[in-house]
Amino acid sequence: MNSILDFSRAKRAEQPIVLIAAYDAQMARLLAGTDADAILVGDSVAMVVHGHPSTVHATTSMMAAHTAAVRRGAPDVFVVADLPFLSTRSGRDAAVLAAGELMRAGASAVKVEGLRGHEDVIAHLVESGIPVMGHLGLTPQSVHQLGGHRVQGRTPEAAARLLADAATLERLGAFALVLECVPAELAAAASRAVAIPVIGIGAGAATDGQVLVLADLLGLDAEFRPRFARRYVEGHEIVRESVNAFVRDVRAARFPAHEEVLA
Ligand code: KIV
């Protein structure tokens, strides 16, 4: 993806969009060498990297530092950065300042969770030249209000509300939308209802694209196994086995070998 225009082109061409959440320069460099379409500097960084219990702990400066690192690792990749908890709830000026910090750090666009109560902020960001990706369904920044990381949109009322919100986001100028943890049928309906691409996570197979957190895809966490996140490798085992092999080599005086010793 070179710009937001490529997102709508991909949807029109029925080309599934693949977004990967990553947070540092090294992983961004690796992702730049893959066929993934874009990198999301998700506020899940607060949990995955910083060890917090929820994304509520992400701050604008945390997001800016990780966005800058990802941009250094992947200078030519489309990068979306999450606007953190409450940054759209203190008025338009505060949101523009936070979004500006992320854009100056290297983001190509920002992602905003939720909609109701900050419609004007989203419209203002778009009018200010800041591409906005929406995020509906399970919005983890509201985890305390939602009562946990639970599937959303299960009742007819909640489903209708979500479809209305997707349409509003499109009308406000969002260029794409992440839909997290909703029934597959509802995600399919949302994808049909709007012209902007809907990128799913835990939202079934009929969306216009998929996003996964790189650490989940690589199986880096032995315990965290959400049903929707396919593991392509048991990364935590590779790390443990590699480090233990190193420990064994050091203790058995097999490391460093002759060719690893500097002259
Ligand atoms: O923060 C994040 O990684 C996200 C994805 C799970 C969509 O928002």
Boltz pocket constraint, residues with backbone or C-beta under 6 A from the ligand:
constraints:
  - pocket:
      binder: B
      contacts: [[A, 21], [A, 40], [A, 41], [A, 42], [A, 43], [A, 44], [A, 45], [A, 82], [A, 178], [A, 180], [A, 201], [A, 211], [A, 213]]
      max_distance: 6.0
